[in-house]
């Protein structure tokens, strides 16, 4: 059976294998390529092309080859290292006399100071390792040190803080004590949230740039299923810009007859990706348990899988979530029809991978959502060589956002919400 949908395996240790000689595929419509390959049993073949080729749809270009494939089983958990546990030792609700709004990003520096970007106020609140409030940086505006659309705190060597602005072509840079140092022109005037390894030790930086090739050709936003995700690397002097080989992903779109448009399917698959700290990128199509490591030159050096997991079904609670979104707008006459369109387009199963991130200390983390594991209740831990260490439970009282996370060698910072919907940042200490 295809990897990610197989029964539990009795093996106790991961196995390495060289991938089978790749076979060229027929040019199937991209919307069905991945599904057909799974049905044909080709879903276990490592798929990495040369620079610029399709990487994330499941297609296997002629000549594609991964150097190492690691097949893990759930039964191999904690057989190669001591078992981990997670313990919440800090929860931050906001600065003195205030609360957090939309938590867009979190980060931590080498001293353990915690940085929280509040997207509502465009402020970065800084706390020490014990949770004590230190200072607030930025704020909404266009002046020096202010943000129109902050993309998150990026910690550079020496604990300097770089903050990209999605609506202005600049980085705002702060010293370790919060002193505003100045700005640096960015190659992009938009972009994605900054990540752990955005700023390199030599002062160069990496960002993601997304293209919609079919929209560019047709100027039709209904034709926006195909996406190219390009890593962009900019030199320390800001003069040289490299557009590196892209990741290609085709989203599942729903036809909405009530509006005559097409939009992403609720609970549809996405491409999870993260910048590595060793001149690499990591990515995973969320619909299968398969994670890729690729060099910046476009070569896949590693693919790892985890067998014995099954996707969670889209259930009535999920349908209620869709209904609740549209029921917030009873004044819109089209809301009911639009809700019906989205409900009819729901897939049978949800994606298996809810989150993917790195700690820069030799570990890769996957947040799974399966038939037995609710999203946010467990985290799968792998070594950077693809070996599965084990599945660690998230404390029951903690509600994590898999997309708002920052990991170090001994702790995980997550954005979350309490039962009343109030946002907070939690620190989960890793105990070995």
N, C-alpha and C positions, 0 to 999 in steps of 0.2 A: 504494500500500500504506500502511497506517497508520504514522504516525511511530513510530520505535523498532524497526521490523521491516523497514525498507526496505533496498535495496541501496545500496552506496557511491555517492555522488553526485559528479559532477565539479566542482561549484562550488567556488571558492576563497574566497569571502567569504560571510558570513551575509546573509540577506535578511530584510527587514522586510515585514510585510503587515498590513493591517487584517483582523480576522477576518470570515468570512462572516456574513451576518445569521443570528442564532441561530434554530434551529427547535425548537419544543417537542417533548419526547419523551413517548412513552407511559409509563405508570406500570408499568415492568417490575419484577419482584422484584429487590431490590438485589443479591442474590448473582450475578445474571447481567447487570446493567445495563452494567457496563464492558465485558464481553466482547462483548455484542451491539453496542454502539456501535463497537467496533473493527471488527467484522465488517462493519458498515454503512459504514465509512469515516468515521465522525464523530469518531474519536479525535484528529484534528488540530484540532478546534474548541476555542478557548479556553473554559474553563468556569468562570465566576465569577458567582455570583448576588449579589443584594442582601444586606444584613446578615442573617445567620442562615440563609441558604439552603444547600443541599447544595453542597459545594465540591470534594470529593476523590474521589467515586465515579466520575467520568466523565460523570455526568448533566449536561445543559445546560438549566438552567431558562429559561423564557421571559423574554426581556429581558436575559439574561446577556450580558456583553460585556467583553472585555479591551481596554485602551487600545492596547497594543502586543504583537505576537507576533513573536518572533525565531526564525527557523528556521536552525539551524547545521548544517554538515556537517563530518565528520572531516577532510576535505581542507582546511578553512580554518584548521587549527592553525598557530599562530605566524606568521600573515601580518600581523597588526596590531600585534605587539609582539615584542620579543626573546624567544627561547626560554628557558624556565625549566628549571633542573635542581634536584634535591634532594640535599643532602649531609648525612649524619648527622655532627654535630659534638659530640654529647653523649649519654651513656646513663647513667641513674641507676638503680641496683639497690636502693638503700635508704639509710636513715640509718646513721651509724657503728655498727658492730657488729650490724647487723640487716638484715632484708630487707623488701621490700614484700609485702603480702598481696594482697587484692582491690583493684585500683586502680579506684575508682568514678568519679573525676573528676580532671582536671588543669586548671591555669590558670597565667597569667603576668601580672605587673603591669608598669607602665611602665618599671621599672628592670631588667626581665629576670629578676626573681626567679621561681622556679618553685614552685607549690603542688601537692601531691599528696595526695589524700584516700585513705587506706587504709580501706576499708570494714570490714575484719576487726577492726582495733583502734579504729576511729573517731577516728583521729589525722590531722592535716594536717601533713605534713612540708614544710619550706620550705628551698629551696636557692637560692644566688645564681646569677647568670648564667653563672658558670664551673662550676657543679655542686657548689660547696662547701656543705656542710651549715650551715644557720643555726639552725634551731630546730624544735621540734615543738609544735603547738597542739592543744588539745582533749583528746580521750580519751573512752572510754565512761563515761557517767554522766548524772545529772540536775542536777548543780550548775552554777553560773555558768561559762560557757565550755566546758562538756562537752556531748556529743551522745548522743542515743539512736539517731538515724538521720540522720546528716549527709547533705545532698543536694548537696554540692559547694561548693567555694570560688568565691564571686562577687566579682570585683574592682570596687570602687566608685571614683568619682572621688577623687583624692588617695591612691590605693593603699590605702585602707582595705579590710579583708576582711570580707565578710558571709557567714555560713554558716547556711543554713536547716536546720531539724530536721524530718524527716518525721513524727516521733512527738511533737513538742511544738510548740505554736503560737508559735514565736519565731525570730528571727535572733540569732545571737551575732556581735558586731562587735569587730574587732581593729584596732588602729592599724598603720601601716606598719612599726613596729618590733616587732610582735607583742604589744604591750600589750593586754590585754583591756579594752575600753571599756565594754561593757554589752550589753544585749539590747533588742530591739524586737519587739513583738507582731506576729505574722504573721496575715494574714487566713485562711490555710488551715493546718490541722493536718497535712496530708499534702502531696503534690505530687510533681513530677518533679525531676530533677537541674537545678540552676541552670545558666544559660548565660552566654555572653559579655556579652550586653546585658541581663542581669537587672536591674541597678541603674542607674537613669537619673541624669544629672547633677543633677537637681533633688531627688534623694532619694526619688522614687517608685520602685516596682519592679514588674516583670512576672513572672508565673508561669503555668504551664499547669495546668488543672484538667480532668480527664477524667470524663465521665458515661457510664453504660451505660443508655440510655433504656429498652430492652426489659426489662432486668433490673429496673429500677425499677417498671415496670408489672406484670411477671409474677412478680417475686421468684424467678426461675428462672435460675441461672447458666449453664444450658445454652443460654440465649437471649441470649448476650452478644456476638453478632457486630457489632452496630451500636454505634459509639462517637462521641461528640461531644467534641472537644478545644477547650476554651475558653481563650483568653488572659485572664488576670485582671490588672488594673492597679490598684494601690493608691497613694493619694496620699502625699505626703511626711509628712504628720502621721498617717498610718495610719487616718484616719477614713473617707475615701471609697473605696469599692471599685466598680470598673467591671467587669462581666462582658461581654466584647466578643464580637462575632459568632464563632460556632464553626466549626471545620472538621469535616466529617462524613466518616466512613470506615467501610466495612463489611469486616470481616475474613472470610477464608475459613476456615470451621470444618470439622473432620473429625468424622464420626459414629464413635463408638467402641463397637461392639456389646458388647464384653467388659465394659464398665462402665456402659453405658446413658447415656453422657454425650457432649457435644460440646466439642471443644477446638480451638485454632488449628492449622491444617495446618503441618507442618514445611516450611520453605522457602516459606511462604506470603507474600503481599504485605503490607506494612505502610505506614504513613504516616510519611514522614520530614518533620520540621519543625524550624524554628529561628527564634528571635526575631531580628528585625533591629534595627539600632542607629538607625534613622531612622523610628521609629513605624510599623513594618511587620512582617509575618511572612512567612516563606518555607516552602513545603511541596511535597512531591512524592510521589504514590503510587509505591511502589517498583517496581511491575510495568511501568512504561513510562518512557521518558526524556523527562519533561515536568516542568518546575519552574515554580512559580507564585510571584509576589510579590503580596501583598495588604496594603492599608492596614488600620489598626486599625478603621476604620469599616466594613470589609467589602467594599471595592471592589478588584477585581483590576486592577492597573496594568501587569503584565507577565507574559507566559508565554514561556519559551524551551524549545526542543527541541534534540536532537542526533540527526541522522539517521545511518544507516549502522551501527547497532549491533543486535546480535541477542542474545536472552537465552541464558544458559548452560543446558544440559540438566541435569536432576537425574540424576547418574550413580551408578555402583556405590560410589564413594568416599563419596558423600552418604548412600547407604543404609547403608553401614558405620558412618557417624557416628550414625545413628539407632539401629542395633543396639547400638553400644557404650554408648549412654546407658542402655539397659535391662539390658544384660548386667552392669552394675555392681551390680545388685540381684538376684542369683540366689536369694536367700532368699524373694523375693516370688513367690508362685504365679501371680499375675496378670500378671507382667511380660512373659512370652512372648506371651500373648494381646494385651496392650496394644501391644506392639511390632508385632505382625502388623497390628493395626488401623491404626497410624500409617503403616506401610510401604505398605499398600494405598491410603491416602489421599494419598500424595505426588503433587504436581503434576508435569507433564512438564518444566517449566522453572522456574528460580529467578528471583527479582526482579532487575531490571537495576541498581537503585540500592541500594548498600549503606550509603551515608552521605551526609549533606548538612550543610554548616557554612559559616560566614562568618568573615571576618577583621576586620570593622569598618573596613576600609581600602579598600573598593570592590571586593572580590572575593567570588565565590560558588564553593564547591568541592563537587564531586560525586565520590564514590568509586564507580566502576562495577564491576559483575560481569557480563561478557558471554561470548559464545562464544569470544572471543579474549583476554579479559582476566580473570585471576583476581582475586577480591576482595582488596583491600589491596595490589596490585602497581602500581597507577597511580591518579592523581588528575586529574580534569578541572577546568580552571580557566576561569571565566567572569568577565566584568566585570558589575557590578551592572545594566548596561543590557541584559544577556542575551547579549552577544557572546562567542562561544567563543574563548578565547585559545589553548588547546592542552591536550594530555594530557602529564602529566609522570610519569616513572617513579619509583616508590619504590625506594630502594636495595635490592639483592637480599638483603642481610644483615638487613634490618629487617622485622619482622612487626608490622603496625599493627592496632589495634582501631578501626574507623571510628566507633564510638559513644563513644569516649573520646578526644576531640581538643580542642585549643585553638589557634586560629590568630591570628597577628598579621601585620603587613605584611611581615615578613621571615623568619618562622619558623613551623613547625608542631610542636606537641607532641602526641605520641600515647602511649597506653598500648600495651604489646605483651607478648609472651611469647617466651622463647628456646626452643630445641628441647627442652629438658628441662622446659618448662612453668613456668619461673621468670619472674615478672612484672618488667617494667622500664618506665621512661619514656624515650622517645627524643626528641631534638630534631633536626628536619630543617631545615637552613638553606636558604633559597631563594636560588639563584644566578641572576642574570639576565645 
